[in-house]
Amino acid sequence: MKRKNVKGLSTIVITLILIVLALVAIGVVWGTVNNLIQKNSEQIETGISMIDLDITNAYEQTGKINVNVKRNTGEGEVTKIKLILSDGGDSEVITEEVTSFEVFDSKNFELVPIKLILGTILTVSVAPVFKLNDGTEKAGEITDTYTLTSGSNNNNQGGNGNQGGNGDLGCTPNCVNLQCGLDPSCHQSCGTCDVLNTCTNGICVVPNCVPDATEVTCAGVVCGEKVNNCGAIITCTSCPTGRLCNSLGISCDTIVPLNSGTVEETWPGTSGMYFGSSDLPTALDTDYTGKYIKFFDSAETGCLQIIVYRPPVGGYQNSHIGFVFQTSIAVGNSYKIFETSAECDAP
């Protein structure tokens, strides 16, 4: 009789243990599922998994990095834009406040780096910051990276993962006359100096270097600048007004603008973000996007890169040019459009 009671008790204990183990397993599974649900709900709430920001253009000009960002898709309120500048080694994050940044909107940002040095910045990346339903903010992942060329020479080719400018993809290094350092086209290494020498302007300079005479450094060229044996930049001769030294330094070529004329109207208001002129070509196959323009008799003294070029639209009879940032141009200013920044900057 006693054995029967023990057997019945053992069955009950085993059953209870199985029930407890089942409850523990259910609790573990529920905890995992609940975390996944909360994580996915948060992503759906903020639109982090769907948002798409593109950098449509980025370039250095007048002491600033100009970046144009377009919002493509994704729901959620974007409150800030994080723009990450990089020189290939160090990086600097600049956060910009935004309001009413809806799908298909574009915004232009003028960045003044503090940590990094202008002229050394290679790329700019963008990441959104979202507002959650509880009012807090959360940063999203980087959605695009744009590669800047040296100076401000790019032509709206950025976006979607290091495709902009003359980046590493599809770029041919130019190490002519360079012994060390980075080439100006692709920012790839042209070699290194031994431990005794120092790399200066692409030249391996020996200790206590004695510079060559200017006649020696400039032998074989008639204009432009050359780097001497000690890494110093020497001006050989300057070209007269209206001429530009060619890349080989063997002649001063006449500068021929692509187009010239007079500013006839600006908008919005007097902001100078856009201007129109009957001197601009109206042909649909003409496009000055990425070219360079200089204004004369104007408060805008520098060369600007053209960001927008559109033929007549919406009943407007003239073609127009836009910069997506304010300028000091005014009605009556004369202008000239050039193929390169060097031609535009020439006297």
WOGI-V653286 format. One record per residue. PHI is phi in whole degrees, -180 to 180 (* if undefined). Layout:
PHI
PHI
This chain:
*
-66
-62
-63
-65
-66
-64
-65
-66
-61
-63
-65
-63
-62
-61
-64
-63
-62
-63
-62
-62
-64
-65
-63
-62
-60
-64
-64
-62
-64
-61
-64
-63
-64
-63
-64
-63
-65
-64
-65
-64
-66
-67
-65
-62
-91
80
-61
-79
-121
-66
-141
-110
-116
-93
-87
-164
-157
-161
-95
-160
49
78
-139
-101
-92
-130
-109
-117
-116
-95
-94
-139
106
-95
120
-91
-89
-103
-144
-122
-97
-115
-107
-92
-141
-104
95
-128
-98
-136
-140
-102
-117
-103
-114
-73
-134
-131
52
-99
-92
-58
75
-75
-127
-134
-106
-124
-108
-102
-118
-66
-107
-82
-86
-101
-59
98
-108
-76
-102
-136
-134
-118
-130
-144
-87
-120
-111
-99
-82
-63
-86
93
-80
-115
-141
-84
-91
-80
-63
-108
-161
-135
-122
-97
-82
-89
-64
67
-128
-92
-138
-137
55
-111
-86
102
56
81
59
-99
-79
55
-103
-79
-69
-77
73
-101
-102
-61
-123
-108
-61
66
-112
-101
-159
80
-101
-74
-74
-90
-118
59
-106
-68
-103
125
-131
-94
-73
-65
-86
-107
-117
-82
-133
52
83
-117
-81
-98
-78
-60
55
-63
-105
-68
-69
-66
-57
-62
-73
-62
-94
-62
89
-123
-116
-161
86
-121
-139
-95
-81
-66
-103
84
-85
-86
-113
-84
-75
-147
-104
-82
-67
-56
87
-129
-132
-68
-73
-63
-89
74
-103
-161
-101
-90
-68
-88
-115
-67
-71
-163
-147
176
-131
-70
-105
-161
-129
-161
-66
56
-109
-68
71
-72
-137
-144
-122
-156
-73
-82
-80
-61
-105
-64
-68
-90
-96
-146
-100
-58
87
-81
-123
-132
-129
-107
-116
55
-132
-73
-89
-94
-89
-83
-116
-87
-77
-97
-128
-136
-132
-72
-54
-139
58
86
-79
-84
-106
-73
-141
-120
-133
-119
61
-154
-71
-130
-105
-71
-144
-57
101
-67
-89
-143
-139
-108
-124
-70
-125
-68
-64
-64
-67
-81
-64
-60
